[in-house]
């Protein structure tokens, strides 16, 4: 799981450079990175992975999806899944996370 996460992290930085040349986008790279972090968090139950996964998914939600073939439903589903796991792993965030999921 570490290799894809490292590769997606590189893609975030590379896509920032390529986006100015009409290439890839950091939004897509962040989306893929968040998904990889969620998969690793589900497998190994690491709260640190969830912290960044949620942060990146919130960023992606604030962007335009159509240009990057990312649907809002998919991003929202990933975020709800990450928040649900965080409620289980970090009960201190439960109320805030449940409120965000209900929205």
N, C-alpha and C positions, 0 to 999 in steps of 0.2 A: 504493500500500500504506500510505502514511502516514495517509491520511484515516480508513480503518477503525480503525487502531490508536488514533488520537486519539479517535475516537468511542467505542470500547470502554473507553478509559481514563476518559472522562467518565462512561460508564455505571457503572463501578465506584464512583465517588464518588456518583453519583446514586442508584444502587441501594442503597447503604448507608443513605441517607436514606429511600428508598421502602420498604425492607424493614421498617421500623418501622411503616409504614402498611399492611402486608399486600400490598405490591407486589412488585417484582422482587427479585432476590437478588444480593449481591456474588459468590456462588459461580458463578452463571451468567455474570456479567459477566467474572470472572477467566478462566473457561473459554474464552469467546469471544475475549478478549484474548490468551490464550496461543496459541490456534489461529491468530490473525492474525499474531502474532509468529513462529510456526513457519513459516507460509507465506512471510513476508518473509525469514526466515533461509534457507529452502530456495532462494529465488530469488536473493538477494544474498550469501549465505554470510557473514553478519555474526555473529561470536561474541557480541556484546553482546545481540543479540536472543535468542539461545539461552539466555543466562544468565537473563534474566527469564522466558522461556517455561518453562524447567525449574522455576524457583522457583514460578511461578503454578500449574503443573500439579501440583507436589507439594502445594501448598496445597489445590487442588481434590480431590486424592485423599484427603485427610484429612477431607473433609466428607461429608454425607449426599447421595447422588446422586438418590435416588428423588424427592425433593421438587422437583428442578430439571430433571427429564427428561434427566439426564446419566448415561450408563451407565458403570460402572467400566471396562468393556472399551475403550470409546472413549477415555477419559482415559488409560488405560494404554498404548494404541496410540500416542497422540500423544506421550506421555512417552518411549516406547522410540524413536520416530522422532527426537525431538529429541536424545536422548542419543546415538543412532547418528551423527547429523550432528555433534554436538559431539566425538565420538571422532575423526572425520575432520578437523575444523577445529582442534581443540585437543588434540593428542595427550597433553599433560600430564595430562589428566583421564581418560585411556583406561581404566586399571585400575578406578578407582572407578565410572565410567559402565558399563563392561561388567558389573561385579558387580551394579550396580543393575538393569540390564536382565535379567540372569539370574534375579533374584528375581521 
